[in-house]
Amino acid sequence: MSAAFVDVFFIDVAQIADDEWPKLAALLDEAETARAARFAFESDRRAYVAAHALLRASLSERAKWVAPAAWRFGVTPHGKPFLLSPRTGLDVSLSHTRGMAAVAIASGRDVGVDVESFLKPRDALKVAERFFAPEEAAIVRAQSDPESQSEVFFAIWTLKEAVLKADGRGLAGGLDSFVVSLSPLAVSSGPDESYGVAQWRRAGFFVAAAARGDDVTFRIEEARVSALIRTGQIV
């Protein structure tokens, strides 16, 4: 398998101005617009809109003849989106949580991305001991205080989610079915195929990406809302 580049884009939802939201929402298709309207909380709706607008605009930056709202997606039985048309050979993944959204795009490689806030209150050790592999739970347990445990928990969680999304199984694949390491950053055992992984920290969030195979280079960029909107206007 030849070398591959994976582009990861993220957007800080809190930095999006009120008058920019209608313009971002205009990049979505009808089904996504209807789905966004069903969210009970504004913060969840905005994270959803940001993630889907980011994916569509990022794809249209690669294929400038395609309007953002014109991309058509299908969903696998485990919930991973894939491109139906136009056919480009690109694999995609997206993730959002309150305050942050991220997408990953690659050609010829299965990719996954996950974003989580590590500031959310959670009994990190209890969850790790229940769902993580024993080696990973031990890393969480070794931290000196609950805050550090929570941070390490989400560092591991986002990496594992990204791998499972790239694999296509999602959480159905089982968080304890493989092991990730934080130092060095790697999938140290588990899935039959190899995976490259990368992780970034932004304020109170972790963004993690994974791609199937070796020799993967990850490139991350913070998206500018003005550029996303402009993409929709010029196509």
Stockholm file with secondary structure:
# STOCKHOLM 1.0

chainA/1-235         MSAAFVDVFFIDVAQIADDEWPKLAALLDEAETARAARFAFESDRRAYVAAHALLRASLSERAKWVAPAAWRFGVTPHGKPFLLSPRTGLDVSLSHTRGMAAVAIASGRDVGVDVESFLKPRDALKVAERFFAPEEAAIVRAQSDPESQSEVFFAIWTLKEAVLKADGRGLAGGLDSFVVSLSPLAVSSGPDESYGVAQWRRAGFFVAAAARGDDVTFRIEEARVSALIRTGQIV
#=GR chainA/1-235 SS CCCEEEEEEEEEGGGSCGGGHHHHHTTSCHHHHHHHHTCSSHHHHHHHHHHHHHHHHHHHHHSTTSCGGGCEEEECTTSCEEEEESCCSEEEEEEEETTEEEEEEEESSCEEEEEEETTSCCCHHHHHHHHSCHHHHHHHHTSSSHHHHHHHHHHHHHHHHHHHHHHTCGGGGCGGGSEEEETTEEEEECSSSCEEEEEEEETTEEEEEEEESSSEEEEEEECCHHHHHHHHHHC
#=GC SS_cons         CCCEEEEEEEEEGGGSCGGGHHHHHTTSCHHHHHHHHTCSSHHHHHHHHHHHHHHHHHHHHHSTTSCGGGCEEEECTTSCEEEEESCCSEEEEEEEETTEEEEEEEESSCEEEEEEETTSCCCHHHHHHHHSCHHHHHHHHTSSSHHHHHHHHHHHHHHHHHHHHHHTCGGGGCGGGSEEEETTEEEEECSSSCEEEEEEEETTEEEEEEEESSSEEEEEEECCHHHHHHHHHHC
//
